[in-house]
Amino acid sequence: MALLKLSISTGALALALGCQNDPGFTVQNVAPPTSLDGATEAAIPEDATSPGEVDDSSAIDPAEPLPPLGDGVATLAGSSLAGQIDDRRERARFSNPVNIAVGPDGMIYVADYGNGVIRVVSAAGLAATLVQQHGFSHPYGLVFTADGTLYAQTDANDLGEHTFESGTFWRIDRRYGTATVVLRNVGRPRGLAALPDGRFFYADPEHHTVGILDPVRVRVTDLAGERNVAAFADGEGSRARFSHPYDAVYLDGALIVVDQMNHRLRAVTLDGRVSTFAGTGAIGHGNGDRLGATFNRPQALARDAAGNLFVSDMDNFMVRRVARDGVVSTVAGTGREGYRDGFAATAEFAGLEGLDVAPDDAFLYVADGNRGLGGPSHRVRRVSLARVGPMPTLP
């Protein structure tokens, strides 16, 4: 096989990632994008992290095999150092990765927020850059629709504007690594969830509303919540209230939505009826029946094929599970902020902003960035769901 250098526009990206043990495979580092003129970055907390230096000396050594990752919690790619380096495992560099979507090809797609790019990581831990182009910056939301199309949300629009109104939806061409605007200036929709008919749901945490985008008709439909009113109320349509609805998954004909600052999960039907799915609203880390469980600023959601839900419980620094039978338990995390791989009961996390489950349900992938606060966490982590081990009882 001829020497293959991987750039952001190559049509052989997925193929190259699948050839990571081929002696002809290498990865070309890509410099971070420059800031866009006119961006109001100081107003956005996530911007506290800036891209780090790019180490052009890094390259894949084909003679060095990728050892298997351990059970429990393991670092798939990235380290404490910010940067943009396409490489393997700990030599790869990210800058505050905030979200993850596992594609139909089994690759892990990462919103690399601080670098303003979309990255791809193989299941073995080899990172590459997929999308890096002028006008595409501050990516957060990621979703694959039913036909396998990848859509992304960015906080900034393609005109260089970065405000709480400039959120933009993009269609991603994975073959060529390009992004095309679908709809700009739709508020700040971050959490995305695919619907069976090709549309996708979005949650707008800054405006406390949820809605649906039809990417074919390019039409947005409000579903529930009242714009700019943060409160709590079950009900229908605009009579329902949220406080920072953040992420969602589709389950049994409805959306399960994280209502972050109400410390609950809510159920939203496709005709806009909202009810409480889990959580009392009190701050805590209590397990048990879903309606009696407690959370502390939950944010990301993922689901497995059986309908079990996984929640990033942000300010508890834990991954929680809401099982199909309605029982809430802790999957990983000590309850302390930090960084530690290994046994799930002693693992520590920092960012926990994005989650997704592998196609075979064997692993949960975690975007463990630094929440835009500048800390030393720029990693993609992996939680083994088959062998997470017993969890301790917390005080």
C-alpha positions as CSV (number, residue, x, y, z in Angstrom):
1,M,0.0,0.0,0.0
2,A,1.3,3.4,-0.9
3,L,2.1,6.0,1.8
4,L,-1.1,7.7,2.7
5,K,-1.1,11.2,4.4
6,L,-4.4,12.1,5.9
7,S,-5.7,15.7,5.4
8,I,-9.1,17.2,6.3
9,S,-10.4,16.9,2.8
10,T,-9.5,13.4,1.8
11,G,-12.2,11.1,0.7
12,A,-10.4,8.2,2.2
13,L,-10.8,9.2,5.8
14,A,-12.8,6.3,7.0
15,L,-10.8,3.9,5.0
16,A,-7.5,5.3,6.4
17,L,-8.7,5.0,10.0
18,G,-9.5,1.4,9.3
19,C,-5.9,0.9,8.1
20,Q,-4.2,2.0,11.3
21,N,-2.0,-1.1,11.5
22,D,-1.0,-0.9,7.9
23,P,2.8,0.1,7.6
24,G,1.9,2.6,5.0
25,F,-0.4,4.7,7.1
26,T,0.6,8.0,8.6
27,V,-1.3,11.1,9.8
28,Q,-0.6,14.6,8.8
29,N,-1.0,17.2,11.6
30,V,-3.3,20.2,10.9
31,A,-2.7,23.6,12.4
32,P,-5.6,25.1,14.5
33,P,-7.9,27.6,12.8
34,T,-7.5,31.2,13.5
35,S,-10.3,33.2,15.2
36,L,-13.1,34.6,13.1
37,D,-13.3,38.4,12.9
38,G,-16.2,39.9,14.8
39,A,-16.8,36.9,17.1
40,T,-18.2,38.0,20.5
41,E,-16.1,35.3,22.2
42,A,-15.8,37.0,25.6
43,A,-19.5,36.6,26.3
44,I,-19.4,32.8,25.9
45,P,-18.0,30.8,28.9
46,E,-16.9,27.9,26.7
47,D,-14.3,30.1,25.0
48,A,-12.1,30.0,28.1
49,T,-10.1,27.3,26.4
50,S,-7.8,28.3,23.6
51,P,-6.1,25.9,21.2
52,G,-2.6,24.7,22.3
53,E,0.5,24.3,20.2
54,V,0.7,21.9,17.4
55,D,3.6,19.5,17.6
56,D,4.7,18.8,14.0
57,S,7.1,16.1,15.1
58,S,4.3,13.7,16.1
59,A,3.6,10.8,13.7
60,I,2.3,7.3,13.7
61,D,5.0,4.7,14.2
62,P,3.8,1.6,12.3
63,A,6.2,-0.6,14.3
64,E,4.5,0.4,17.6
65,P,1.3,-1.6,18.1
66,L,-1.7,-0.2,19.8
67,P,-2.1,-2.2,23.1
68,P,-5.6,-3.1,24.2
69,L,-7.3,-0.8,26.5
70,G,-8.3,-2.1,30.0
71,D,-11.7,-2.7,31.4
72,G,-13.5,-0.1,33.5
73,V,-12.6,3.5,32.4
74,A,-9.8,4.1,30.0
75,T,-8.5,7.1,28.0
76,L,-9.1,6.4,24.3
77,A,-7.3,9.6,23.0
78,G,-6.0,12.9,24.3
79,S,-4.2,14.1,27.4
80,S,-3.9,17.0,29.8
81,L,-2.4,19.1,27.1
82,A,-4.4,21.2,24.7
83,G,-3.6,21.2,21.0
84,Q,-4.6,19.8,17.6
85,I,-2.6,16.7,16.7
86,D,-3.9,13.8,14.7
87,D,-2.1,10.8,16.2
88,R,-2.7,7.8,18.4
89,R,-4.0,7.6,21.9
90,E,-2.0,9.8,24.3
91,R,-0.1,11.6,21.5
92,A,-3.3,12.9,20.0
93,R,-4.3,16.4,21.1
94,F,-7.7,18.1,21.5
95,S,-8.8,21.4,22.9
96,N,-11.9,21.0,25.1
97,P,-13.7,18.2,23.3
98,V,-17.4,18.7,24.2
99,N,-19.5,16.2,22.4
100,I,-19.4,12.7,20.8
101,A,-21.5,10.8,18.3
102,V,-20.8,7.2,17.3
103,G,-21.3,6.8,13.6
104,P,-22.8,3.9,11.7
105,D,-19.2,3.1,10.7
106,G,-18.3,2.6,14.4
107,M,-16.1,5.7,14.4
108,I,-16.3,8.2,17.2
109,Y,-17.0,11.7,15.9
110,V,-15.9,14.4,18.3
111,A,-16.8,18.1,18.5
112,D,-13.4,19.6,19.3
113,Y,-14.7,22.9,20.5
114,G,-11.5,24.8,21.3
115,N,-10.0,23.9,17.9
116,G,-13.2,24.6,15.9
117,V,-13.1,21.3,14.1
118,I,-14.7,17.9,14.0
119,R,-12.4,15.0,14.7
120,V,-12.8,11.3,14.2
121,V,-11.4,8.7,16.6
122,S,-11.2,5.0,15.8
123,A,-12.3,2.4,18.3
124,A,-8.6,1.6,18.9
125,G,-7.7,5.3,19.6
126,L,-6.4,6.8,16.4
127,A,-7.5,10.4,15.9
128,A,-7.9,12.3,12.6
129,T,-9.4,15.7,11.6
130,L,-12.6,15.4,9.5
131,V,-13.9,19.0,9.2
132,Q,-11.8,22.2,9.3
133,Q,-12.9,25.0,7.2
134,H,-13.3,28.8,7.2
135,G,-16.5,29.9,8.8
136,F,-17.0,26.6,10.8
137,S,-16.2,27.2,14.4
138,H,-17.3,26.4,18.0
139,P,-18.9,23.0,17.2
140,Y,-21.0,21.4,19.9
141,G,-24.1,19.4,18.8
142,L,-23.7,16.2,16.7
143,V,-26.3,13.8,15.5
144,F,-26.6,11.1,12.9
145,T,-30.1,10.9,11.3
146,A,-31.8,7.7,10.3
147,D,-30.2,7.7,6.8
148,G,-26.7,8.0,8.3
149,T,-26.2,11.7,7.6
150,L,-24.2,13.6,10.1
151,Y,-25.4,17.0,11.2
152,A,-23.5,19.4,13.5
153,Q,-24.4,22.5,15.4
154,T,-22.0,25.4,16.0
155,D,-22.4,28.2,18.4
156,A,-21.0,30.6,15.8
157,N,-22.5,31.1,12.3
158,D,-20.7,31.0,9.0
159,L,-20.5,34.8,8.9
160,G,-18.2,35.0,11.9
161,E,-20.9,36.0,14.4
162,H,-20.8,34.4,17.8
163,T,-23.7,35.3,20.1
164,F,-26.6,33.5,21.9
165,E,-28.6,33.8,18.7
166,S,-26.0,32.7,16.1
167,G,-26.3,28.9,16.5
168,T,-26.1,27.2,13.1
169,F,-27.0,23.7,11.8
170,W,-24.6,22.1,9.2
171,R,-24.8,19.0,7.1
172,I,-21.5,17.2,7.1
173,D,-20.1,15.3,4.0
174,R,-18.0,12.6,5.6
175,R,-16.5,11.6,2.3
176,Y,-14.9,15.0,1.6
177,G,-14.8,16.4,5.1
178,T,-16.9,19.5,4.3
179,A,-19.7,21.3,6.1
180,T,-22.6,23.0,4.5
181,V,-25.0,25.4,6.3
182,V,-28.5,24.1,6.6
183,L,-29.9,26.9,8.8
184,R,-28.2,29.8,10.7
185,N,-29.2,32.1,13.6
186,V,-31.5,29.7,15.4
187,G,-30.6,30.6,18.9
188,R,-28.2,28.3,20.8
189,P,-29.4,24.7,20.1
190,R,-26.9,22.2,21.5
191,G,-28.5,18.9,22.3
192,L,-29.6,17.0,19.2
193,A,-31.5,13.7,18.9
194,A,-32.5,11.9,15.7
195,L,-36.1,11.0,14.9
196,P,-37.1,8.0,12.8
197,D,-38.4,10.1,10.0
198,G,-35.1,12.0,9.3
199,R,-35.9,15.1,11.3
200,F,-34.0,15.8,14.5
201,F,-34.9,17.3,17.9
202,Y,-32.9,20.1,19.5
203,A,-32.8,21.6,22.9
204,D,-31.8,25.3,23.3
205,P,-30.4,25.7,26.9
206,E,-29.9,29.4,26.7
207,H,-33.5,30.1,25.7
208,H,-35.2,27.2,27.7
209,T,-37.1,25.8,24.7
210,V,-37.1,22.6,22.6
211,G,-38.0,22.1,19.0
212,I,-37.6,20.0,15.8
213,L,-35.7,20.7,12.6
214,D,-36.7,19.3,9.3
215,P,-33.4,19.4,7.3
216,V,-35.1,18.7,4.0
217,R,-37.8,21.4,4.2
218,V,-35.4,23.6,6.3
219,R,-38.1,24.3,8.8
220,V,-37.9,24.7,12.5
221,T,-41.0,23.8,14.7
222,D,-41.3,24.9,18.3
223,L,-42.3,22.0,20.5
224,A,-42.3,23.0,24.2
225,G,-41.2,25.7,26.6
226,E,-41.5,29.4,26.6
227,R,-38.6,31.4,25.2
228,N,-36.4,33.1,27.7
229,V,-38.4,31.8,30.7
230,A,-36.5,29.5,33.0
231,A,-38.8,27.6,35.4
232,F,-40.3,24.2,36.0
233,A,-43.7,23.0,34.9
234,D,-45.1,19.9,33.3
235,G,-47.7,20.7,30.7
236,E,-48.3,21.1,27.0
237,G,-46.4,23.2,24.5
238,S,-45.6,26.7,25.6
239,R,-47.2,26.1,29.0
240,A,-44.4,23.7,29.9
241,R,-41.3,25.1,31.5
242,F,-37.6,24.1,31.4
243,S,-34.4,25.5,32.8
244,H,-31.5,24.8,30.5
245,P,-32.8,21.8,28.6
246,Y,-29.5,20.4,27.2
247,D,-29.5,17.0,25.5
248,A,-32.0,14.3,24.5
249,V,-32.5,10.8,23.1
250,Y,-35.5,9.3,21.3
251,L,-37.2,6.5,23.3
252,D,-40.5,4.7,22.8
253,G,-42.0,7.4,20.6
254,A,-41.0,10.4,22.8
255,L,-37.9,12.4,23.6
256,I,-36.2,12.1,27.0
257,V,-34.6,15.5,27.7
258,V,-32.1,16.6,30.3
259,D,-33.6,19.6,32.1
260,Q,-30.2,20.6,33.5
261,M,-30.9,23.3,36.1
262,N,-34.1,21.6,37.3
263,H,-31.9,18.5,37.9
264,R,-34.4,16.3,36.2
265,L,-35.0,14.3,33.0
266,R,-38.2,15.2,31.2
267,A,-40.3,13.2,28.7
268,V,-41.5,15.2,25.7
269,T,-44.0,13.7,23.1
270,L,-43.9,14.7,19.5
271,D,-47.0,16.8,20.0
272,G,-45.4,18.8,22.8
273,R,-46.7,17.2,26.0
274,V,-44.1,17.4,28.8
275,S,-43.9,15.3,31.9
276,T,-41.2,14.4,34.5
277,F,-39.3,11.2,33.7
278,A,-36.7,11.1,36.4
279,G,-35.5,13.1,39.3
280,T,-37.1,15.0,42.2
281,G,-35.5,18.3,41.4
282,A,-33.5,18.2,44.6
283,I,-29.7,18.3,44.2
284,G,-28.1,15.0,45.1
285,H,-26.7,11.7,43.9
286,G,-29.5,9.4,45.2
287,N,-30.1,6.2,43.3
288,G,-33.1,4.0,43.2
289,D,-36.5,4.5,41.5
290,R,-36.2,7.1,38.7
291,L,-38.9,9.4,40.1
292,G,-37.2,9.4,43.5
293,A,-33.6,9.7,42.3
294,T,-31.6,12.9,42.5
295,F,-29.0,14.5,40.2
296,N,-26.7,17.5,40.2
297,R,-26.8,19.4,36.9
298,P,-27.1,16.6,34.5
299,Q,-26.2,17.4,30.9
300,A,-25.6,14.7,28.3
301,L,-27.7,11.6,27.4
302,A,-27.1,8.4,25.5
303,R,-29.0,5.2,25.1
304,D,-28.2,1.6,24.3
305,A,-30.2,-0.8,22.1
306,A,-32.2,-2.1,25.0
307,G,-33.4,1.4,26.0
308,N,-31.2,1.9,29.0
309,L,-30.2,5.6,29.4
310,F,-26.8,7.0,30.4
311,V,-26.5,10.4,32.0
312,S,-23.5,12.6,32.5
313,D,-24.2,13.9,36.0
314,M,-22.0,17.0,35.7
315,D,-21.6,18.4,39.1
316,N,-21.5,14.9,40.7
317,F,-18.7,14.1,38.3
318,M,-20.4,10.7,37.6
319,V,-21.9,8.7,34.8
320,R,-25.4,7.5,35.9
321,R,-27.7,5.0,34.3
322,V,-31.5,4.9,34.2
323,A,-32.2,1.3,33.4
324,R,-35.1,0.1,31.3
325,D,-36.9,-1.0,34.5
326,G,-36.7,2.5,35.9
327,V,-33.9,2.0,38.4
328,V,-31.2,4.7,38.6
329,S,-27.6,3.6,39.4
330,T,-24.1,4.9,39.2
331,V,-21.9,3.5,36.4
332,A,-18.6,5.3,37.0
333,G,-17.0,8.1,39.0
334,T,-16.1,8.7,42.6
335,G,-18.0,12.0,42.9
336,R,-14.8,14.0,42.8
337,E,-13.4,16.1,39.9
338,G,-10.1,14.8,38.5
339,Y,-8.6,12.4,36.1
340,R,-8.1,8.7,36.8
341,D,-8.5,5.6,34.6
342,G,-9.0,2.1,35.9
343,F,-11.8,0.5,37.9
344,A,-15.1,2.3,37.4
345,A,-15.6,2.8,41.2
346,T,-12.3,4.8,41.5
347,A,-12.3,6.5,38.1
348,E,-12.5,10.3,38.0
349,F,-13.8,12.7,35.4
350,A,-13.6,16.5,34.7
351,G,-15.8,17.6,31.8
352,L,-18.4,14.9,31.1
353,E,-20.2,17.1,28.5
354,G,-20.9,14.5,25.8
355,L,-21.8,10.8,25.7
356,D,-22.6,8.1,23.2
357,V,-22.8,4.3,23.2
358,A,-20.9,1.9,20.8
359,P,-23.1,0.1,18.2
360,D,-22.6,-3.2,20.1
361,D,-23.4,-1.6,23.5
362,A,-20.0,-2.7,24.8
363,F,-18.7,0.8,25.5
364,L,-19.8,4.2,26.5
365,Y,-17.7,7.0,25.1
366,V,-17.2,10.3,27.0
367,A,-16.1,13.7,25.9
368,D,-14.1,14.7,29.0
369,G,-13.0,18.2,28.3
370,N,-12.7,21.0,30.8
371,R,-16.1,22.8,30.5
372,G,-14.4,25.8,29.0
373,L,-12.7,26.6,32.3
374,G,-9.1,26.1,31.2
375,G,-8.3,23.0,33.2
376,P,-6.0,20.2,32.0
377,S,-8.6,17.9,30.5
378,H,-8.7,17.3,26.8
379,R,-9.6,13.6,26.5
380,V,-12.0,11.1,24.9
381,R,-12.6,8.4,27.5
382,R,-14.1,4.9,27.2
383,V,-16.3,3.1,29.8
384,S,-16.6,-0.6,29.5
385,L,-20.3,-1.3,30.1
386,A,-19.8,-5.1,30.4
387,R,-17.5,-4.9,33.4
388,V,-17.8,-1.6,35.2
389,G,-17.5,-3.4,38.6
390,P,-19.3,-2.7,41.9
391,M,-19.7,0.9,42.9
392,P,-19.0,2.3,46.4
393,T,-21.7,3.8,48.6
394,L,-21.2,7.5,48.7
395,P,-21.8,9.6,51.9
